[in-house]
Amino acid sequence: MTPVTSRFDCQDAADREAGLEAAKIALSEKQCIVLPTDTVYGIGADAFSPQAVATLLAAKGRGRSMPPPVLIPRPETLDGLASSVPDGARALAERFWPGALTLILQAQPSLSWDLGETKGTVALRMPDDEIALALLREAGPLAVSSANRTGQAAATNADDAENQLGEVVAVYLADGERPRDGEALPSTIVDFTAATPAVVRQGAIALETLRQVVPELLAEGEEATVAEAAEPTETAADESEQS
């Protein structure tokens, strides 16, 4: 039987609580939900359910060659999902999480999940959004991709998401426009699985800003020199609090 789609207005306190509970139940039943994040709206599924992740990819019209990133509720979750976290990655997480920064790391080999053709890696992010974090704290890590069909514009509100994804999503959590201010930009993605870390997608956080924390960070498409590849420079961590 096709699940009934529900929509909740998270700007109403009672509806928000009901929506978070409905989303938690839907996720436990391996269904997909739509949630606001600090960048754009996302379609989410239980990261540890191959069936749920497969449903998410099918909803977007995407294959296993494009695995979704995983959103986490707190920085401490990083060590539970990734192995041998480099100092530079940890420094960026300390500076920019919660926020629009995704880190590609080696996944913990003991985890029983299937996000697609990840080649043993996982992309992790802690979003800076109250509703997203509330759900993540209740439901645990979620596989989340932008709430749109592949090739279409990312959804910046629940209407956009519902128009594209329809009844394949069990629960829609609506909370106005995302982002709340400024242009809708994706998170910046930094790959820490090579000898020298590199930006593989430029997004909301500029390269120059990231290099204040990790000076050796390569720009998107930039190749490391032979010396850099052989002997990565030490990370310079910024110990100041995130503003």
C-alpha positions as CSV (number, residue, x, y, z in Angstrom):
1,M,0.0,0.0,0.0
2,T,1.3,3.4,-0.9
3,P,2.0,5.5,2.2
4,V,-0.1,8.6,2.8
5,T,1.9,11.8,2.4
6,S,1.6,14.3,5.3
7,R,2.7,17.9,5.6
8,F,3.4,19.9,8.7
9,D,3.9,23.6,9.3
10,C,6.9,23.8,11.6
11,Q,6.3,27.5,12.2
12,D,3.5,26.4,14.4
13,A,4.8,24.9,17.7
14,A,2.2,22.1,17.9
15,D,2.4,21.2,14.3
16,R,6.2,21.2,14.5
17,E,6.2,18.6,17.3
18,A,3.7,16.5,15.5
19,G,5.7,16.8,12.3
20,L,9.0,15.7,14.0
21,E,7.3,12.7,15.5
22,A,5.7,11.7,12.2
23,A,9.0,12.1,10.4
24,K,10.8,10.0,13.0
25,I,8.1,7.2,12.6
26,A,8.4,7.4,8.8
27,L,12.1,7.1,8.9
28,S,11.9,4.1,11.2
29,E,9.6,2.5,8.5
30,K,12.2,3.1,5.8
31,Q,10.3,5.9,4.2
32,C,11.7,9.2,2.9
33,I,10.9,12.6,4.5
34,V,11.7,16.2,3.4
35,L,13.3,18.6,5.9
36,P,14.6,22.1,5.8
37,T,18.4,22.6,6.2
38,D,20.5,25.7,6.4
39,T,21.3,25.6,2.7
40,V,18.2,24.2,0.8
41,Y,15.5,21.6,1.6
42,G,16.6,18.0,1.6
43,I,15.1,14.6,1.1
44,G,16.2,12.3,3.9
45,A,16.2,8.6,4.8
46,D,17.7,6.4,7.4
47,A,21.4,6.2,6.6
48,F,21.6,2.6,7.9
49,S,18.8,1.3,5.8
50,P,19.8,0.2,2.3
51,Q,16.2,0.0,1.3
52,A,15.5,3.6,2.5
53,V,18.6,5.0,0.7
54,A,17.6,3.2,-2.5
55,T,14.2,4.8,-2.3
56,L,15.8,8.2,-1.8
57,L,18.0,7.7,-4.9
58,A,15.0,6.5,-7.0
59,A,13.0,9.5,-5.9
60,K,15.6,11.8,-7.2
61,G,16.2,9.8,-10.4
62,R,19.8,9.2,-9.3
63,G,21.9,6.0,-9.5
64,R,24.2,4.4,-7.0
65,S,27.2,6.2,-8.5
66,M,26.0,9.4,-6.8
67,P,25.7,8.4,-3.1
68,P,24.1,10.9,-0.8
69,P,25.9,12.7,2.1
70,V,25.0,12.0,5.7
71,L,23.8,14.6,8.1
72,I,24.8,14.3,11.7
73,P,23.4,15.9,14.9
74,R,26.7,16.7,16.7
75,P,30.4,16.9,16.0
76,E,31.1,13.9,18.2
77,T,29.3,11.7,15.7
78,L,32.2,12.3,13.3
79,D,34.4,9.7,15.0
80,G,31.6,7.1,15.1
81,L,31.1,7.2,11.3
82,A,34.6,8.1,10.0
83,S,37.9,6.4,10.6
84,S,41.3,8.1,11.1
85,V,40.0,11.7,10.9
86,P,42.8,14.0,9.8
87,D,43.7,16.9,11.9
88,G,42.7,19.3,9.1
89,A,39.2,17.8,8.8
90,R,38.7,18.0,12.6
91,A,39.9,21.6,12.6
92,L,37.4,22.5,9.9
93,A,34.6,20.8,11.7
94,E,35.4,22.6,14.9
95,R,35.4,25.9,13.0
96,F,32.5,25.6,10.6
97,W,30.1,23.1,12.2
98,P,27.2,23.4,12.4
99,G,27.3,25.0,8.9
100,A,27.5,24.6,5.2
101,L,30.6,22.4,5.1
102,T,30.7,18.7,4.0
103,L,33.7,16.6,4.7
104,I,34.6,13.5,2.7
105,L,36.4,11.0,4.9
106,Q,37.2,7.3,5.1
107,A,34.1,5.5,6.5
108,Q,34.3,3.2,9.5
109,P,34.7,-0.2,8.0
110,S,32.6,-1.9,10.7
111,L,29.4,0.1,9.8
112,S,26.6,-2.0,8.1
113,W,25.2,0.5,5.6
114,D,25.0,0.9,1.9
115,L,24.9,4.5,0.6
116,G,25.9,3.5,-3.0
117,E,29.2,3.3,-4.7
118,T,31.2,5.2,-2.0
119,K,34.5,3.3,-2.4
120,G,34.7,3.2,1.3
121,T,34.2,6.9,2.0
122,V,31.4,8.9,3.5
123,A,30.5,12.6,3.2
124,L,29.5,14.1,6.5
125,R,27.9,17.4,7.5
126,M,26.3,19.0,10.6
127,P,23.6,21.4,9.4
128,D,23.0,24.8,11.1
129,D,19.2,24.4,11.2
130,E,17.1,24.0,14.4
131,I,14.5,21.7,12.8
132,A,17.1,19.5,11.0
133,L,19.1,19.1,14.2
134,A,16.1,18.4,16.3
135,L,15.2,15.6,13.9
136,L,18.7,14.3,13.7
137,R,19.0,14.1,17.5
138,E,15.8,12.0,17.6
139,A,16.3,9.8,14.5
140,G,20.1,9.6,14.2
141,P,22.3,10.2,11.1
142,L,20.3,10.6,7.9
143,A,21.3,10.2,4.3
144,V,20.2,13.6,2.9
145,S,20.3,15.0,-0.7
146,S,18.7,18.2,-2.0
147,A,15.0,17.8,-2.4
148,N,14.7,17.8,-6.1
149,R,14.7,15.6,-9.1
150,T,18.2,15.3,-10.5
151,G,18.9,18.0,-13.1
152,Q,16.2,20.3,-11.6
153,A,16.7,23.3,-9.4
154,A,17.1,22.6,-5.7
155,A,14.0,23.2,-3.6
156,T,14.2,26.3,-1.4
157,N,10.8,25.7,0.2
158,A,8.4,22.8,0.9
159,D,6.2,23.6,-2.1
160,D,9.2,23.3,-4.5
161,A,10.1,20.0,-3.0
162,E,6.5,18.6,-3.0
163,N,6.0,19.7,-6.7
164,Q,9.1,17.7,-7.7
165,L,8.9,14.7,-5.4
166,G,5.2,14.2,-4.7
167,E,3.9,11.2,-2.9
168,V,7.2,9.3,-2.9
169,V,7.9,11.3,0.3
170,A,5.9,10.3,3.4
171,V,6.4,13.5,5.5
172,Y,7.1,17.1,4.5
173,L,8.4,19.5,7.2
174,A,7.7,23.0,6.0
175,D,9.5,26.0,7.6
176,G,9.5,28.8,5.0
177,E,12.3,29.6,2.7
178,R,15.8,28.2,2.8
179,P,18.3,29.7,3.2
180,R,16.7,32.4,5.4
181,D,19.0,35.1,4.0
182,G,21.1,35.3,0.9
183,E,21.5,33.2,-2.2
184,A,20.7,29.5,-2.1
185,L,24.2,27.9,-2.2
186,P,25.0,24.3,-1.5
187,S,27.5,23.3,1.1
188,T,31.2,23.4,0.2
189,I,32.6,19.9,0.0
190,V,36.2,19.1,1.0
191,D,37.8,15.7,0.3
192,F,40.2,14.5,2.9
193,T,40.7,11.0,1.4
194,A,43.7,12.0,-0.7
195,A,47.2,13.0,0.5
196,T,46.4,16.6,0.2
197,P,42.9,17.8,1.0
198,A,40.9,19.5,-1.8
199,V,37.7,21.3,-2.4
200,V,35.6,19.2,-4.8
201,R,32.6,21.5,-4.8
202,Q,32.7,25.2,-4.1
203,G,29.6,26.3,-2.1
204,A,28.6,28.6,0.7
205,I,32.0,28.8,2.4
206,A,34.7,30.3,0.3
207,L,38.1,28.6,-0.3
208,E,40.0,31.6,1.1
209,T,38.0,31.2,4.4
210,L,38.7,27.5,4.6
211,R,42.4,28.2,4.0
212,Q,42.6,30.3,7.1
213,V,42.2,27.0,8.9
214,V,43.9,24.6,6.5
215,P,46.4,26.6,4.4
216,E,47.4,23.6,2.1
217,L,43.8,23.1,0.9
218,L,43.6,22.7,-2.9
219,A,41.1,24.6,-5.0
220,E,38.5,22.7,-7.0
221,G,40.3,21.1,-10.0
222,E,43.8,22.1,-8.7
223,E,46.4,19.3,-8.5
224,A,48.9,18.8,-5.8
225,T,52.6,19.1,-6.6
226,V,54.8,16.0,-6.3
227,A,56.2,17.3,-3.1
228,E,52.8,18.0,-1.6
229,A,51.5,14.6,-2.5
230,A,54.5,12.9,-0.9
231,E,54.7,15.1,2.2
232,P,51.5,16.8,3.1
233,T,52.0,20.0,5.1
234,E,50.8,20.2,8.7
235,T,47.4,21.6,9.4
236,A,47.2,25.0,11.0
237,A,44.0,24.9,13.2
238,D,42.1,28.0,14.1
239,E,41.2,27.6,17.8
240,S,38.8,30.6,17.8
241,E,35.0,30.0,18.3
242,Q,32.7,30.1,15.3
243,S,31.0,33.4,15.0
